[in-house]
Amino acid sequence: MNQDQATLSLLAVSTWVLPLVFAITLHEAAHGYVAWKLGDDTAKRQNRVSFNPLRHIDLLGTIVIPGLLVLLRFPLIFGWAKPVPVSFARLRHPRRDAILVAAAGPGINFAMAVAAALSLHLVPLAPAGAAEWVESNLLNAIFINLLLGVFNGLPLPPLDGSRVVASLLPGSLSRRFLDLDAYGLWIVLGLFFALPLILERVGINFNAFYWLILAPVDWLTEIIAGLTMTRIILPV
């Protein structure tokens, strides 16, 4: 690979990694900020109530893994930031406020998707050599933020949607539901990877990832395009 090809590859990677870094770090920051405003200063005392992405970056989950997935052209890009600590018992109204804290993460992702769509109108103002790079960043930001927002909104432990469900359930059921957090990773892997592969072997098409995530992302993209009067062609 010559120098020009290496430069182009790095630019292509940056159009995915930069939106992903901001999407997952600001997601965590939103949890901490809302928790702080509702009475829990745990994240504040640890200097995690900040919209500076550097405060939330996990070297492996925010930089290394996403970067490798992009370089390897893996069909699914994912990553994570350092989780923001929240003590739900310290919230002023624990059951109600827990819903607001949980919803803050996906909420800011949806807001960032809308902001990226609106910013597409400014691409023609960018320098000629940078316009394509800026547009790619914004389109990828729309997709990544919608993907994270929808995914984290699912009522599956330990995703944000499960905290909303737990707050709506009666006390004993809520505690039992939250106990599933210990098995959350296996639940997610089973639903999106293992179960589809098993059912495919018996001739059943069970594409949970498309039905539960990609289809809602497409639907939300159309809504955002209408609201912002923007032509959006996602990179997938």
Secondary structure, DSSP 8 states (H G I E B T S, - for coil): --HHHHHHHHHHHHHHHHHHHHHHHHHHHHHHHHHHHTT--HHHHTT---S-GGGT--IIIIIIHHHHHHHTT-SS-----------GGGSSSHHHHHHHHHHHHHHHHHHHHHHHHHHGGGGGGS-TTTHHHHHHHHHHHHHHHHHHHHHHHSS-TTSHHHHHHHHHS-HHHHHHHHHGGGGHHHHHHIIIIIHHHHHHHTT----HHIIIIIHHHHHHHHHHHHHHT-------
